[in-house]
Every structure is written in C-alpha cells, then in structure tokens.
Amino acid sequence: MASPRLETYCCPNRDAATQLVMNFQPAVFCGVCIGSASISLILTILQLLPKRGQSLRKMPKASSSSTILLLISICDILGGLGIIFRSSVWLGFPGFIANISVVNGTDVWPSVFCVGSAMWIQLLYSAGFWWLFCYAIDSYLVVRRSAGLSTIVLYHMMTWGLAVLLCVEGIALLYYPSLSSCENGLEHAIPHYITTYAPLLLVLVVNPILFRRTVSAVASLLKGRQGIYTENERRLGTEIQIRFFKIMLVFVICWSCNIINESLLFYLEMQPDINDMPLKNIRSAALITWIIMAVLNPMQGFLFTLAFYGWTGLRVDLKWRKREIPWESMSSSTVGENAYPSPVNYQSNIHDSKKVSTTDSQQTDEAISMLSEDNTSGGEARLTRSSPIYQGW
C-alpha cells in the first residue's frame, strides 16, 4: 500500500491519527498487503508473458504508447515488490520495527529500513502516476501527429525527474531538522502530503480532459479521411473511448480510498482528542478505508493490464519462440518487437480491397492503430479494416 502515513510512522513522535491506523490490527494489515500485492504481482507477470499459440509481433520499432504502458506495469511490479518486502519484515520481525518508537534509540537500522522502504514504494507509484499522465499526453499528440519514439526521452526525463524531486523534497521537509522532531507541527507534514498526492490528483483531473480531447480528435481525423462518419469509424471511436474509460475507472477504484482516508485522518488530527465518542464513526471509517487501501493499491498493476490489454489467458509460452505473421501495407513505425501483449485491437466485419499508399494515409493509420491495438480472444493479434483507413494486417 502506498500512503504518506508510512513515512510519518517512521517518526518516533508521530501524530495520533497516524498512530491510530498503524496500530490497528498490524498483523492483519501486513497480511492483507502481502496477499494483495502477491496476487497482483503474479497475475500482472502472467498477463505480460507471451502466450502459447499466440503469434508474437516482430517488427523494427515499438510505438511510444506501447512503451509507456509497459513502463507503467514495471512501476507497479516494482512497487508491489516493495510492499511485499516491507510488510514481510514488519510481520516477521515485530521487535525490529518496535525500535522505531524509541525516540533516543541507538539502533538506527529500524528507522533506515522504515524510511527507505516507504520512499521506494512512494517513488515507484509516483513514477507510475507520471507515466500515466505521459500516456494521456502521448495519446493526444499521436493523433495530432506530434509524437513518436523520440519523445520517450522527454517522458523519461519528466517522469523520473519529477518523481525523484517531489519524493526527496517531501521527505526532506518531513524529517527536517531531524527524524525525532518531524511531527512537531503540520508545517512538516503538509508539504510531504502535497508532494505525495500532487501527481495522483493531476491524473484524476487532467487525464480525463486529455482523453476526451483525444477521442474528439480521433473522430475528426476519421471524418476528414473519408468525408463521412460510417458505422465502422463510429465503432472504432467507441473502442478507443471505452479503453480510456477503463483506464480511468481502474485508477479511481484503486486510489479514491486514499483520498477519503487522508481526509478523514486530517479531520481527526484537527480535533483536541481523537478518542472522543462523537468521533467513533469517523475513526471506524478511517480504519475501514485503511484496510481497503491495503487491498486496492497493490491490485492496480493487474487491473491496469486488464484495462490495457484485456485478459490474455494463462497458457504461457516459456520457450519464447519467435513467430512470424504476414503484414499488409502497415508502416513499420506503428508497432515494435514486443514480447508483452500489445495494447487494444479493433476488428471490423467488412473488408475493402482499396489500399492507401500516400504518406498522409500512412500517418493516419499509424495514429489510429496506436490507440486501437488489442488482443483478440483467440490470442493472435490482427486488425481488419473496411475503408482506406483500415487496411488488413
């Protein structure tokens, strides 16, 4: 689970709200974290592995969108590993973790482990948020024909640079001037919470706007190519819109509980005594959302692969055999040599023998196919197109 409360818990003089949630059934909490993260980790890797009977794509270059989706999954996998490691140590060595509460203790390793593991989890999930934001930007730029593999370098600089900068800045402000005095006032904690939730709120607010603009641009692009908006174009636009909706739905499901929990805990912190009877329902709601976070946060990795690729099946091909499939007039810049499932696939029921060979038509094909790739239920990716925009794979 990813929460700024994990870093706050590393302070020996932590606030009462943090103490409330962290002391609530710690063995159950750690067990839920390990179970949820392990299930998500296994299923995510199974989703990404090549499947038996599936023709692997073998082409010269990978699209920027496919690369970003893979990087999001990698961030979720590494973040899940951090959750499993941290929770296993907390569950297996309770005496080691108990030393964090000693204000003037001489053993610094419990605090080092507490801070290091919390920073690892926050950094990876924060990077995943920034990559998801980059995916929304890239989707829009692809339709506008302003993006490509060259922009991946800029995305790397923005994602990792901002993730590291915000993480280090938040931790430095929280633990200033020392670890033992980091919770003497909200001036330490609030900047840390802001730097933690800033990328999350950015995705919640900005990504739907970018996705909506991208869908509108796709519709305009399809109308502009033929001068009409046929049923096939409408179905393709709907496929892309549904895909964006599933991505945002997974994100909201996995992280809305964090915002609710943090709001409840901040409200409790503002009270003179959080143990007052009138606050019982609020305390109960905070503890319930705390456990829900332990379930949903690590599950983001697997749920995102379902939104990106659909269910790819369990028949894993461990021999990593390379298969070739014929390609008809598809530009090599659309896709890449991927051993992971390719994101979304649109399949129409009418074939057209016309082929477009102009550069403008190829660029339009590339922009559309990068947003509408998917795996068919049979496991072999293929795209059939019924107009000059949709040329058969």
FIDRENKE-523743 format. One line per 4 residues: number of its first residue (from 1); their letters; for each residue x, y, z of C-alpha. Coordinates in Angstrom, 3 decimals. Example, Ala and Ser with C-alpha at 12.3 -4.5 7.8 and 13.67 -1.06 7.14 Angstrom:
<sepas>
1	as	12.300 -4.500 7.800 ~ 13.670 -1.060 7.140
</sepas>
This chain:
<sepas>
1	masp	0.000 0.000 0.000 ~ 1.212 3.500 -0.842 ~ 0.390 6.210 1.709 ~ 2.350 9.162 3.143
5	rlet	1.366 7.819 6.556 ~ 4.069 5.174 6.105 ~ 6.783 7.832 6.146 ~ 5.067 9.629 9.043
9	yccp	5.096 6.383 11.035 ~ 8.904 6.461 10.897 ~ 8.798 9.463 13.241 ~ 9.018 8.351 16.901
13	nrda	6.791 11.289 17.892 ~ 4.183 10.557 15.211 ~ 0.741 12.182 15.365 ~ -2.273 10.486 16.960
17	atql	-4.100 9.845 13.655 ~ -1.112 8.007 12.189 ~ -0.730 6.060 15.405 ~ -4.419 5.082 15.198
21	vmnf	-4.270 3.469 11.768 ~ -0.799 1.950 12.076 ~ -1.662 0.244 15.379 ~ -4.957 -1.152 14.095
25	qpav	-4.500 -4.921 13.630 ~ -0.922 -4.604 12.249 ~ -0.617 -8.362 11.626 ~ -3.862 -8.427 9.642
29	fcgv	-2.887 -5.272 7.783 ~ 0.519 -6.646 6.770 ~ -1.019 -9.976 5.773 ~ -3.575 -8.233 3.546
33	cigs	-0.794 -6.160 1.933 ~ 1.314 -9.254 1.226 ~ -1.631 -11.226 -0.135 ~ -2.957 -8.480 -2.389
37	asis	0.489 -7.493 -3.684 ~ 1.485 -11.127 -4.336 ~ -1.698 -11.913 -6.268 ~ -1.370 -8.724 -8.312
41	lilt	2.328 -9.393 -8.990 ~ 1.756 -12.950 -10.226 ~ -1.238 -12.060 -12.396 ~ 0.483 -8.987 -13.846
45	ilql	3.518 -11.019 -14.910 ~ 1.243 -13.699 -16.388 ~ -0.566 -11.019 -18.348 ~ 2.681 -9.685 -19.800
49	lpkr	4.288 -13.021 -20.687 ~ 3.820 -14.374 -24.245 ~ 1.078 -16.964 -24.568 ~ 1.125 -20.389 -26.179
53	gqsl	-0.431 -20.285 -29.619 ~ -0.051 -16.528 -29.833 ~ 1.848 -15.007 -32.731 ~ 4.355 -12.577 -31.312
57	rkmp	4.771 -9.307 -33.065 ~ 8.130 -8.945 -34.707 ~ 8.717 -5.527 -36.155 ~ 11.528 -2.987 -36.226
61	kass	10.281 -0.356 -33.784 ~ 7.968 -0.025 -30.806 ~ 5.388 2.720 -30.509 ~ 5.767 5.243 -27.724
65	ssti	2.334 4.340 -26.326 ~ 3.248 0.645 -26.048 ~ 6.498 1.540 -24.298 ~ 4.719 3.785 -21.802
69	llli	2.158 1.082 -20.971 ~ 4.947 -1.402 -20.317 ~ 6.756 1.089 -18.064 ~ 3.565 1.654 -16.053
73	sicd	3.325 -2.108 -15.474 ~ 7.011 -2.258 -14.471 ~ 6.491 0.535 -11.908 ~ 3.525 -1.376 -10.463
77	ilgg	5.544 -4.605 -10.286 ~ 8.487 -2.951 -8.505 ~ 6.152 -1.067 -6.172 ~ 4.380 -4.347 -5.344
81	lgii	7.716 -5.993 -4.552 ~ 8.456 -3.126 -2.153 ~ 5.108 -3.647 -0.411 ~ 5.742 -7.386 -0.055
85	frss	9.255 -6.856 1.339 ~ 8.254 -4.142 3.791 ~ 5.176 -5.998 5.057 ~ 7.114 -9.268 5.386
89	vwlg	9.738 -7.607 7.601 ~ 7.054 -5.910 9.698 ~ 5.196 -9.183 10.089 ~ 8.235 -11.398 10.670
93	fpgf	10.285 -9.122 12.924 ~ 7.920 -7.120 15.140 ~ 10.685 -6.427 17.661 ~ 12.849 -4.841 14.968
97	iani	10.061 -2.487 13.911 ~ 9.153 -1.676 17.527 ~ 12.531 0.071 17.904 ~ 11.241 2.865 15.665
101	svvn	9.139 4.109 18.586 ~ 12.222 4.665 20.727 ~ 12.940 8.389 20.495 ~ 16.566 8.294 21.618
105	gtdv	17.363 4.755 20.492 ~ 20.902 3.965 19.397 ~ 19.856 1.447 16.736 ~ 19.315 3.444 13.548
109	wpsv	18.608 0.490 11.228 ~ 14.877 0.223 12.021 ~ 14.430 3.870 11.058 ~ 16.605 3.447 7.972
113	fcvg	14.520 0.478 6.871 ~ 11.270 2.298 7.616 ~ 12.234 5.412 5.647 ~ 13.933 3.517 2.809
117	samw	11.093 1.077 2.169 ~ 8.446 3.815 2.351 ~ 10.408 6.009 -0.077 ~ 10.837 3.093 -2.503
121	iqll	7.098 2.428 -2.601 ~ 6.184 6.101 -2.887 ~ 8.751 6.730 -5.638 ~ 7.617 3.803 -7.819
125	ysag	3.914 4.505 -7.543 ~ 4.515 8.225 -8.051 ~ 6.507 7.412 -11.200 ~ 3.587 5.249 -12.347
129	fwwl	1.268 8.235 -11.921 ~ 3.572 10.425 -14.007 ~ 3.834 7.743 -16.701 ~ 0.035 7.544 -16.845
133	fcya	-0.056 11.308 -17.284 ~ 2.528 10.995 -20.065 ~ 0.350 8.328 -21.705 ~ -2.574 10.760 -21.859
137	idsy	-0.299 13.432 -23.352 ~ 1.185 10.976 -25.843 ~ -2.237 9.718 -26.948 ~ -3.297 13.252 -27.771
141	lvvr	-0.024 14.104 -29.516 ~ -0.146 10.887 -31.545 ~ -3.496 11.868 -33.012 ~ -2.091 15.330 -33.695
145	rsag	0.941 13.622 -35.291 ~ 3.295 15.419 -32.915 ~ 4.645 12.423 -31.004 ~ 6.856 9.432 -31.634
149	lsti	9.591 7.341 -30.127 ~ 11.837 10.387 -29.904 ~ 9.527 11.878 -27.264 ~ 10.115 8.902 -24.954
153	vlyh	13.373 10.530 -23.825 ~ 11.451 13.631 -22.749 ~ 8.896 11.477 -20.953 ~ 11.688 9.691 -19.066
157	mmtw	13.215 12.994 -18.002 ~ 9.876 14.385 -16.855 ~ 8.652 11.226 -15.110 ~ 11.747 10.179 -13.191
161	glav	12.917 13.749 -12.608 ~ 9.623 14.912 -11.092 ~ 9.077 11.673 -9.161 ~ 12.531 11.842 -7.538
165	llcv	12.346 15.608 -6.957 ~ 8.940 15.505 -5.239 ~ 9.787 12.398 -3.219 ~ 13.100 13.768 -1.922
169	egia	11.650 17.226 -1.268 ~ 8.677 15.819 0.652 ~ 10.843 13.524 2.765 ~ 13.379 16.278 3.466
173	llyy	10.642 18.641 4.646 ~ 9.010 15.930 6.750 ~ 12.196 14.926 8.584 ~ 13.616 18.434 8.996
177	psls	15.587 19.172 11.146 ~ 15.811 15.581 12.382 ~ 13.868 12.340 12.341 ~ 12.945 12.705 16.019
181	scen	11.238 16.089 15.530 ~ 9.460 15.553 12.204 ~ 5.931 15.598 13.656 ~ 6.142 18.593 15.972
185	gleh	3.878 20.572 13.655 ~ 1.804 20.339 10.472 ~ 4.348 22.542 8.700 ~ 6.419 19.359 8.423
189	aiph	3.655 17.010 7.351 ~ 1.512 19.051 4.943 ~ 4.247 19.664 2.305 ~ 5.019 15.949 2.377
193	yitt	1.362 15.034 1.754 ~ 1.121 17.614 -1.040 ~ 4.160 16.247 -2.875 ~ 2.786 12.711 -2.483
197	yapl	-0.727 13.382 -3.763 ~ 0.104 16.018 -6.402 ~ 0.715 13.511 -9.266 ~ -2.314 11.442 -8.196
201	llvl	-4.618 14.465 -8.315 ~ -3.036 15.561 -11.597 ~ -4.019 12.258 -13.222 ~ -7.532 12.403 -11.746
205	vvnp	-8.160 15.941 -13.035 ~ -6.136 16.323 -16.257 ~ -6.175 12.825 -17.797 ~ -9.964 12.738 -18.393
209	ilfr	-9.679 16.102 -20.181 ~ -6.828 14.870 -22.392 ~ -8.606 11.584 -23.113 ~ -11.788 13.430 -24.097
213	rtvs	-9.827 15.711 -26.424 ~ -8.112 12.689 -27.935 ~ -11.436 10.951 -28.664 ~ -12.745 14.136 -30.299
217	avas	-9.579 14.435 -32.372 ~ -9.890 10.807 -33.483 ~ -13.469 11.425 -34.633 ~ -12.365 14.495 -36.594
221	llkg	-9.472 12.558 -38.104 ~ -11.735 9.742 -39.254 ~ -14.300 12.131 -40.730 ~ -11.600 14.078 -42.500
225	rqgi	-10.207 10.999 -44.262 ~ -13.476 9.967 -45.948 ~ -15.698 12.992 -45.575 ~ -18.250 10.763 -43.828
229	yten	-18.554 9.063 -40.455 ~ -19.559 5.464 -41.099 ~ -20.544 2.760 -38.628 ~ -17.011 1.348 -38.703
233	errl	-15.459 4.693 -37.799 ~ -18.028 5.126 -35.038 ~ -17.223 1.695 -33.621 ~ -13.506 2.420 -33.669
237	gtei	-14.034 5.725 -31.866 ~ -16.158 3.921 -29.278 ~ -13.429 1.296 -28.754 ~ -10.863 3.997 -28.008
241	qirf	-13.275 5.848 -25.722 ~ -14.071 2.658 -23.768 ~ -10.376 1.941 -23.382 ~ -9.704 5.356 -21.867
245	fkim	-12.738 4.942 -19.608 ~ -11.448 1.595 -18.291 ~ -8.043 3.118 -17.528 ~ -9.573 5.950 -15.511
249	lvfv	-12.050 3.592 -13.827 ~ -9.210 1.392 -12.549 ~ -7.314 4.442 -11.329 ~ -10.324 5.857 -9.470
253	icws	-11.157 2.487 -7.886 ~ -7.598 1.919 -6.661 ~ -6.834 5.402 -5.314 ~ -10.065 7.175 -4.335
257	cnii	-9.956 5.365 -0.980 ~ -6.574 7.016 -0.285 ~ -8.068 10.478 -0.682 ~ -11.037 9.581 1.526
261	nesl	-8.792 8.055 4.188 ~ -6.423 11.021 4.206 ~ -9.330 13.465 4.525 ~ -10.723 11.550 7.498
265	lfyl	-7.339 11.371 9.232 ~ -6.685 15.068 8.731 ~ -10.081 15.805 10.231 ~ -9.198 13.665 13.252
269	emqp	-5.865 15.452 13.621 ~ -7.709 18.757 13.911 ~ -9.685 17.504 16.915 ~ -8.456 18.009 20.514
273	dind	-8.940 14.298 21.292 ~ -9.482 11.759 18.514 ~ -10.763 9.205 21.050 ~ -13.920 11.153 21.842
277	mplk	-17.131 9.154 21.430 ~ -18.695 11.548 18.864 ~ -15.743 10.719 16.562 ~ -16.300 6.961 16.740
281	nirs	-17.901 6.693 13.291 ~ -15.140 8.756 11.715 ~ -12.483 6.594 13.344 ~ -14.261 3.464 12.092
285	aali	-14.492 4.873 8.560 ~ -10.779 5.752 8.611 ~ -9.826 2.236 9.731 ~ -12.082 0.601 7.130
289	twii	-10.649 2.681 4.269 ~ -7.156 1.935 5.620 ~ -7.700 -1.808 5.109 ~ -9.363 -1.210 1.731
293	mavl	-6.255 0.684 0.647 ~ -4.137 -2.347 1.534 ~ -6.240 -4.390 -0.904 ~ -6.759 -1.978 -3.802
297	npmq	-3.437 -0.108 -4.045 ~ -1.320 -3.182 -4.894 ~ -4.038 -4.542 -7.232 ~ -3.572 -1.588 -9.565
301	gflf	-0.885 -3.430 -11.540 ~ -3.098 -6.355 -12.532 ~ -6.215 -4.234 -13.097 ~ -4.262 -1.911 -15.374
305	tlaf	-3.128 -4.828 -17.544 ~ -6.796 -5.790 -17.938 ~ -7.598 -2.220 -18.999 ~ -4.582 -2.037 -21.345
309	ygwt	-4.620 -5.489 -22.945 ~ -7.758 -7.337 -21.832 ~ -7.495 -10.848 -20.415 ~ -4.628 -12.577 -22.230
313	glrv	-5.089 -16.047 -20.715 ~ -2.919 -18.358 -18.631 ~ -1.276 -20.514 -21.310 ~ 2.214 -19.084 -21.017
317	dlkw	4.822 -19.952 -23.633 ~ 8.075 -20.268 -21.664 ~ 10.114 -21.226 -24.730 ~ 9.952 -17.662 -26.038
321	rkre	9.635 -18.880 -29.600 ~ 9.530 -16.203 -32.246 ~ 6.733 -16.467 -34.777 ~ 6.172 -14.520 -37.942
325	ipwe	2.826 -13.374 -39.291 ~ 2.245 -11.648 -42.645 ~ 1.739 -7.914 -42.684 ~ -0.040 -5.967 -45.415
329	smss	0.959 -2.361 -46.083 ~ 1.365 -1.344 -42.463 ~ 4.065 1.185 -41.653 ~ 6.877 -0.159 -39.506
333	stvg	6.691 2.831 -37.188 ~ 3.337 1.732 -35.791 ~ 4.473 -1.130 -33.605 ~ 7.557 -2.815 -32.224
337	enay	9.197 -6.039 -31.254 ~ 7.218 -6.731 -28.121 ~ 7.255 -9.890 -26.026 ~ 4.410 -8.483 -23.981
341	pspv	0.773 -8.243 -25.067 ~ 0.092 -5.421 -27.460 ~ -2.427 -2.891 -26.292 ~ -6.052 -2.692 -27.949
345	nyqs	-7.202 -4.195 -31.267 ~ -10.124 -3.165 -33.434 ~ -11.666 -5.794 -35.703 ~ -14.332 -4.900 -38.275
349	nihd	-16.572 -7.248 -40.281 ~ -16.283 -5.719 -43.779 ~ -13.189 -5.951 -45.984 ~ -12.175 -3.452 -48.629
353	skkv	-9.657 -4.092 -51.364 ~ -8.596 -0.456 -51.655 ~ -5.146 0.412 -50.278 ~ -3.762 3.825 -49.408
357	sttd	-0.122 4.401 -50.208 ~ 0.290 8.114 -49.556 ~ 2.303 9.400 -46.600 ~ -0.709 11.190 -45.124
361	sqqt	-2.770 7.998 -45.160 ~ 0.024 6.013 -43.512 ~ 0.372 8.629 -40.773 ~ -3.361 8.495 -40.155
365	deai	-3.207 4.682 -39.991 ~ -0.367 4.856 -37.503 ~ -2.130 7.329 -35.223 ~ -5.338 5.282 -35.168
369	smls	-3.721 1.882 -34.760 ~ -1.502 3.035 -31.869 ~ -4.662 3.910 -29.922 ~ -6.764 0.929 -31.005
373	ednt	-4.480 -2.104 -30.711 ~ -5.651 -5.093 -28.671 ~ -5.533 -8.850 -28.303 ~ -8.332 -10.875 -29.819
377	sgge	-9.829 -13.657 -27.746 ~ -8.005 -16.228 -29.801 ~ -4.653 -14.846 -28.729 ~ -3.379 -13.732 -32.143
381	arlt	-3.378 -10.002 -32.749 ~ -4.844 -8.929 -36.053 ~ -6.547 -5.810 -37.406 ~ -9.065 -5.770 -40.232
385	rssp	-10.067 -2.505 -41.858 ~ -13.054 -1.816 -44.075 ~ -12.108 1.552 -45.550 ~ -8.884 3.041 -46.872
389	iyqg	-8.033 3.879 -43.245 ~ -8.375 0.262 -42.168 ~ -6.002 -1.902 -44.165 ~ -5.737 -5.558 -43.188
393	w	-2.934 -6.939 -41.042
</sepas>
